[in-house]
Amino acid sequence: MRLPGGLPFLIGLIVIIAILPLFFKDSSYIMHILIMSLIWSGVVVGWDLMMGYAGIFTFGQVGIFVVGAYGSGMLAKLNGIDPWLGVLLGGVGSALVGLLIGIPCLRLRGVYVALVTFAFHLVLVPLIKLGGPIGTGGAMNLMGVPPLTVAGYTFTVTDKIPWFYLLLVVCALLYFLNYKVIHSKLGLAFTALRDSENLAKSLGIDDYKTSLMVFAFSSFLTGILGGFYMQYVGVISTKILGMDTFLLIMVMLIVGGLGRFPGAVLGAFGVTFLNYYLRPLEHYRLVIFGLIVLLAVIFMRNGIMGLWESAKPYIGRAFGRVGKWATGLRKS
């Protein structure tokens, strides 16, 4: 199974992202957008693994993200757990929640899975508001979480560069882990189930076990990013479960291309930047994103990576002509 961009494309993309602060380090606003782009890229990559590769239409990704954020924050603030361990345990907790959601979902198909997972997304709001006595902050914000520290350095929201490179390292590891999973036997199993479930079962693939593993792995990735989001922003409330966030991440996934990793990363960066720069338009911003989705579905069914795949033959021929022209010049 070959990724549309391949490993060299992924490495090149990470290198390009890594050098961006050289141009924008003096702009705190742009650095903030880059940091948020990294966070959302990890979330979208996990969602793409579920929907694009495993073919499981889940709408609970933002809810899983929030579980990781609240879980890590509550563990660090109320239980005195080291914030680094809190982030990891937030990811583990999200994976467990993903498993619990996956068990009933796997007895369903198609739109019913989407409905159940979206119901989980919706029910989190009242649960968090009722959970004030256990430390969720209730109807108020959860804040006051101890910051991350390493070798005597404390990460603060005002110092963007360390945050950027910390999240770049985390996301790069998640990207490569996602790449390895897609290329593993597990990846072959869940793509086989997506493309031809009956044939995959006849070959001995356990659809229930495989799908649960995908649920757990995707939820773990998402929960980890939720924990880092909590640490970076320092405050979280139920507002993040609003439709704005859900629709924004869905646009990232569609623009990047379903099942076209690392298109999800490109989609996350492009849409995050566009979202911030369209904020002065307020509600019209959502109209613009709606038009983007419509146009992407009609003209870019495979997203940005689909355009790359279509353009590669032309690019190859163009470089071939340039090479022949250069060879002819040397001979003359």
N, C-alpha and C positions, 0 to 999 in steps of 0.2 A: 504494500500500500504506500503510495507516494504522496507527500504533501504538495500542494500546488506551488508553494514557494521554495520548499526544500530547506535543509539545514543551513546552507550558505546564505539563503535569503533571510532566515531568522537571525543568524549571527550578525549579518550586515545591518539589519533593522535595529538590533540592540546597540551596536556600535554607534549608529547615527543618533539614537536616543541619548546615549551616554555623553556625546559631545555637545548637545544642545545648551547646557548651562554655560559653555564658553561664550555663547552669543547673548544669553538672556540672564546671566547671573546678577546684573544690576537692576533687573525688574522683578520685584517681589511678586507682583501680580501674575506675570507670565510663569514664574517658577511655581507658584501655587497651582496654576492650571496644569502644568506639566506633572506635578505630584498627583493631582486628582486624576489625570489621564492614566498614570501608572496604576492607581488603585482600581479605577473602573476597568482597565484593560484586563486585570486579573479576574475580576468578576465576570466579564464577558467571555473570557477564555473558558472558564468553568461552565458557563451556560452553553457555549458553543459545543463543548464536549457532550453535554446531555442532548441538546436538540439537533445539532448539526451532524454529529458522528453516531450517537446511539439512537437517534430518532425518537427520543422521549420528550414529548411536548409538555415540559414543566414550566409553570409560571411562578414558582416559589423562590426564585434566585435572590431577589431583594430581601425576602423574609429570612433566608439562610444567612445572608450578609448581616442583617440586623441581629440575629442570634449570636453570631461571632462577636459583633461589636459590643452588645450589652453584656454578653458572657465574660469577655476579657476585662471589660471595665469594672464589672461588679466583683470579680475575683480579686483584682488588684486593689480596688478601693476598700471593699468591706472585709476581705479575708486576709489582707496583708501579703498576698502572693506577689512574687516578683513580676513586674509588668511583662517581661519577655516570656515567662512561663504562662502568664495570663493570656497572652496572644496565642500561644500554642494550644493551651487548653480550650480557648474559644473556638479554634479550628476543630479540635477533637469533638467538642460539644456540638458544633454545627454538623459534623459528620454523623454523629449519633442521631441528631434530629432528622438529617437527610435519610438515614436508614429507616427511622420510624415512619416517615412520610412515604418512603418507597415501598414498604411492605404492602399497604393496602392499594397503592397506585398500580402495582404490577399485576393486580387482578383486573385492572381496567385497561382500556385502549383509547388512543387518540384524544379527542376533545374532553373525555371524562377525566383523564389524567391532568389536563390543563385546568379543569374546573376545581378538582380537589386541591391541587397545589396552590391555585390562586386563592382558594378559601383559606388555606393556611396563612397566606400573606395577609388577608383581611382580618383574620381572627387575632393576629399578633397585636394590633392596636389596642383593643380592649384588655387583652392579657397584660400588656405592659402597663397600662393605666391602673389596672387593679393590683399590679405587683409592687406598688409603692412600699408596703411594709417589708418586702424582702430586698429592697435596694434598687429597683428599676428607675426610681425617680418619679413614678406615677405619671400624672398628667404634666409634670414639670420635666426639665432636662436632667439627664444624668451627666454630672460633671465632677471635677475634682479628682480625676484619676491620676495616680502617681505617674510621672513621666518615665520614659525609657532612659536608661543610663548605660554607658559602656566605657570602661577604662577612665572613669572620672568625668566623662563628658555627658551632659544632660541634653537630650533632644528637646528643642523648643520650637514652637510654631513660627517664631520670628526668624529663625535661622533655617532658611529653605534648602541650602545646598546639601548639608548632611542628610536631611530628610529625603531629598531627591535620590541620592546615591544609595541610601539604605533601601529604599523601596525599589530602586532599579535592580539591586542585587537580589532582593526577595522575588521580584517579578520575573527576572531572568531565570532564576531557579525553577519557578513555577512554569514558565514557558517551556523550558527544556524537559521538565518532568512530564508536562502535558504531551510534548513531542514524543517522548519515549513510550508513554502509555498508548498513544495512538498507533505506534509502530510495534507494539508488543502483541503477544498472543491474545491478551485481553482486548486490545484495540481491534484486532481482526475479528474477535468473537462478537463484539457489540455492533460493528459495522455490518457483519454478516446477518445479524438479527434484524438490523434496520432494513437491509436491502431485500432479504428473503428469509423471513422467520421460519417458515416450514422447512426449507432446505437446511438452514443452520441447525435446527433441532434434529433433523435426520442425521446430521454429521456428529451428533453427540454434544452439542453446545447447550449448556444449562442456562436457559434464558433468565430464569429467576435469579440465580446466583450472580450471573454476569451483570444484570441490570442493577442489582443492589450494590455491587461493587462500584459501578459508575455513579450511582446516587451518592455513595459515601465519599468517593474521591473528589467529585465535583463540589460537594458541600464542604469538604475540608479546605480546598483551595479558596472557596468563597469566604468561609469563616475566618481564615487567616487574614485575608484582606480587610474583613470587617474589624478585626482586632487592631490592625495598624491604622485604619481610618479613625477608630476611637482614640488612639494615642495621638495621632496627628492633629485632629480637629479639637480634641479635648472635651467635646460636648456632643451629645446625641439626644434626639427626641423622636417621637413617633411621626414627625413630619417627613422623615426620610422614607416612610412607608406610603407616602402619597403617590398619586398616579404620575406626577412629573418624573420622579426618579425611575419608576418602572418603565415608562414610555421611552425615556432617554436611553436606558440600557438596551431596550429592544431595538431602537434605531441604530445604535452602535453595532449590534449583532447583524442586522439586515444589511447595513451599509458595508460592513466588513466582509460579509458573505458566510452563510451557514455552511458548516463543514468545510471551510476553506482557510484553516489555520495557516499562517498567523494573520489572516484578514481581520480577525476580531481585535487584534492589537491596533491595527491601522484605523479601524472604525472607531475604537474608543478614543484615540488621540484626536482624530478629525472632528468627531461629534462633540467632544468635551470642549475643544477650543471654540467651535461654532456656538455652542450653548452659552458660554460665558460672554461672547461678543454680541450675542443677540438679546441679552438680558434687558437692555433698555426698551426693547419692543414689548416686554411683558407677555400678555396672553397671545399676541400674534406670533410669538416664538414657537408655540406648539403648532400653530397653523403651518408655519414654514417646515417644521419637522415632519408634519403629516404629508406635505407635498413631497418632501425628500423620500419618505418611505414609498409613496405612490410611484414616483419616478424610478426609484431603485427596483421595485418589484416589476415594473414594465420593461425597463431598459437595462437593468443590471441585476438579473436574477441571481447571479453568483457573486454579487457585491464587487468590491474593489479588486479582490483577488481574481475574480472572473475576468475583469478587464485586463489584468496582468497576463493571465493565461492566453487571452485572445491576442494580445499585443506581442507576446514573445516570438512567434514565427516571423512577424514583420521586423522586429528589432534584430533578430538573427540574420535575416536577409540583408538588412541595412548595413550591419557590421561586416557581412560578407562582401558586399559591394565596396565598402570603404577599404577593406583589406586588399581586394583585387586592385583597386585604384592605386593604393600605396605601393603594392608590389610592382605595378606597371611603371610608376615614377622611378623606383629604384633601378629597374632594368634600363630605363631610358637615360 
